[in-house]
Amino acid sequence: MIRLLLADDHAIVRAGLRALLEHEDDIEVVGEAATADAAVALCATTPVDLVLMDLRFGAGTSGVDATRNLRSLPNPPHVLVVTNYDTDADILDAIAAGAAGYLLKDTPPPELLAAVRAASAGDSVLSPAVASKLMTRVRRPATSLSPREIQVLTLVAAGRSNREVGKELFLSETTVKSHLVHIFGKLGVKSRTSAIARARELGTLPR
């Protein structure tokens, strides 16, 4: 029996997932969480095999941070991200945090059920759209930013100065400038503003 926790800040999404999953003989929904912190707290006290995790919970802890916290528990559940967001930054951050899989919310029910069973066993699962994005990224190495470059550009897009980016990522200001030079070269641009715009066009950063 797969013990499942639904973590999403929209009650209607949780209800829809529960209605689908509870019809399966080998799946038991043992709880729901409307915040990322609640999901972590519940898994710290209740045996859970798999968490279906949204990425964004309003102003609270993100799904990525919650995934990282869940995977650091003494008896960590596997995490399957189920979200509307499919930028490179979102996907890479979730996988780096320890997610076993990444699905979009328009995934057909049979594929979702198959992914739940695979992820609960620790297998890696990606929706076709996400897999396609990652393959495109691999095939276009000249324009693909590294995870660290994406982190730097994400903070720049949020209005951080080079010094602030360095402080947040524990990098020297010189290293941040070096990352930006590489980013500009890969994206074929000459300014921070153009780099942000180009990265959004490519889906590397959210619009």
N, C-alpha and C positions, 0 to 999 in steps of 0.2 A: 504494500500500500504506500503510495506517494503522499506524504503529508505536505500540504501546500499552504502558503500564506500569500494573500493578495495585497499588494501595497500600491495604492493609487489614491490621489486626493479627490477623485470624482466618484461619488457613490454609484452613479449609473454604470460606470465602467466596471466597478467591482461586482455589481449585481449581474451584469452581462457575463462576465467571466465565470462567476459562481454558477450561474444557470447552465453554462456549457459544461463546466468541469464536473459538477456533481452528478451528471448522468453516467460518468465513467466508473466502472467497478473498482479500478485500481488507483483512484485518486480521491483523496479526502481533503477538503478545504478546512483547515484547522483554525483559521483566523483571517481577519482583515485589518489593514492599517491605513489610516487616512493621511499619515505623515511618515516621512522616512525615519524619524527618530522612534516613532511608535513601532515600526517594523523591527528595528534593531532591538528594542526593549523586549518585544514579544519573543523574538528568537533567542534571547538570552535566558528565557525561563521556560520556553515550550519547545519540545522537539519538532523541528521543521526540516524537511528534506529539500524543499525548493521554494524560493521566493520569486513571484512574478512582480518585477520592480519597474515602476514608471521612473522617468529621469528627472522630472521637475515637479516640485511640490510647493508652488507659490514662493513665499519668502523664506521658507524653512530650509533644512538640510536637503541637499540634492540627492538624487538617486545614486549618483556616482559615489559620493561620500558615504552614503548608507551601505552601498555594496562593499566598499573597502572595510567599513566597520563590521559588517556581517561576516566577511571572510576572515576577520581576525578573531572571531569568537572561538572559545575552546572547542565547540562542536559546530563548525560553520555550515550553514545550509548552502547549497548551490544557488546561484542567482541567474534568472533569465530576465533580461530587460525587455519590456513590452511598452513601446512608446510611439509618439508621432514624429520624433525628431531623428533625422538621418544625416546630419552633417558629419564630416570626417572627425571633427573635434569630439563630438558626442560619442561616436562609435569607438574611437581609439581610447578615450578616457574611461569608458565603461569596461572595455576589455582589459585595459591596464589595471583597473581597480579589482579585477577578478571575476567579472561576469562570465558565465559559461556560454551565454548566447545573447543575441540581439535580434529582436523581432519588431516589426512595425505593427501598429494596431489594425491595419487593414489586412493582416495575414488571415487567410481562410481558416475556419475552425479545424479541419483535418490536419493542416500543417501546424497549427498551434498545439494540438493534442500530441502530435508526433514530437514536437520540440520539447514539450513538457516532459515527456518520457525520456527523451535523450538527455536533456539537461540535468534531470534528476539523477542520472547515472554518471554525470560528470563529463558527458560528451559536449563538444563545441557545436553550437547551432547558430546559423545566420540566416535571416530571411533572404530570399533571392535578390531583392533590391539592395540590401546591405552588402551582400557578397559581391554583387556587380560593381558597387561603388568601390569596394576595396580592391577588386581586380583591376579596375580602371586606374586606381591610384598606383598599383604596382606596375602597370604597363606604361605609365607616364611619369617615370622617376624624375625627369627634368623639372616638372612643375609640382611634384609632390613635396609637401613640407614634412619635416620630421615632427614627431610628437612634441619635442621641445620648441621647435619653431612655431608650431601651432599655439602652444602655451604663450609664447612671447607675443605673437600677433593678436591673440585673444585679449591679452591685457592691454596692448596698445589700442585695440579697438574700443576698449572700455575707458579710454582716456588717460591711461597711466603714462607717466614720463619714463624715460629710460632708467632713471635712478629708482623710481618706484617699482618698475618691472624687476629690476635686479634684486631689490630688497625682498620682494614677494617670492621670487624663485631662487633666492640665495645665490645670485650670480653677480659678478662684478659689472659695473656699467660698461666697461670695455667689451665684455663678453656679450652683453645685450646688443651693443652696436654691431658686433660681428655677426650675430644671428640675423639682425635686420638687413645687413648687407647681403647675406646669403638668401634671405627671403626675397629681397628686391630682385636679385639675379634670377631666381627660380621663376618668379612671377612676371618677369620682364617689365618691371615698373621702376620709378625713380623716387617715389615718396611714400610716406606712411599712409597717407589718405588713399593713394592709388593701390597700395598693397592690400589694404582692408577691402576696398571695392572689388578688386580682382579675386581675392580669396572668397568673398561672398558669391561672386558669379560662379566660381568653381564648386561651391558647396562645401568648402573647407571651413568656413565660418558661417554661423547662422545669420540670416538677413535681419 
